[in-house]
Amino acid sequence: MKIQISGFFLKLKHGKEKQYEMQFNVPYKMEHNHAIATKAYTITPQDIVIDLF
């Protein structure tokens, strides 16, 4: 609850991107690109064997 309230006031004062960076220490653009990537790509299991040594 406290994060939501402080986030709202930071957003009003600094804008959405700066608020996200100040609150979570992660660039907003990186989070936006991550959301696009997880929506577009899927990881499917492969039936393979990898010998490491």
C-alpha positions in Angstrom: 0.0 0.0 0.0 2.8 2.4 0.9 4.6 1.7 -2.4 1.4 2.5 -4.3 0.9 5.8 -2.6 4.5 6.9 -2.8 4.6 5.7 -6.5 1.6 7.8 -7.2 3.1 11.0 -5.8 6.5 10.3 -7.5 4.6 9.8 -10.8 2.9 13.2 -10.4 6.2 15.0 -9.5 8.7 13.3 -11.9 6.7 11.4 -14.6 6.1 7.7 -15.2 9.6 6.7 -16.3 11.5 8.5 -13.6 9.1 7.3 -10.9 9.7 3.7 -12.0 13.5 4.1 -11.9 13.5 5.8 -8.5 11.1 3.3 -7.0 12.5 0.0 -8.3 16.1 0.9 -9.5 15.3 -0.6 -12.9 14.9 1.5 -16.1 11.2 1.6 -17.2 12.2 0.9 -20.8 13.8 -2.4 -19.7 10.6 -3.5 -18.0 8.6 -2.5 -21.0 10.8 -4.5 -23.3 10.7 -7.5 -21.0 6.9 -7.4 -21.1 6.9 -7.4 -24.9 9.4 -10.3 -25.0 7.5 -12.5 -22.6 4.3 -11.9 -24.5 5.9 -12.7 -27.9 8.2 -15.6 -27.1 7.6 -19.0 -25.5 10.2 -21.5 -24.3 9.4 -25.0 -25.4 11.2 -28.1 -23.9 13.4 -30.0 -26.3 14.0 -33.7 -26.1 17.8 -33.6 -26.4 20.8 -34.7 -24.3 23.8 -32.5 -23.8 27.1 -34.1 -22.6 28.9 -31.5 -20.5 32.1 -33.5 -20.0 
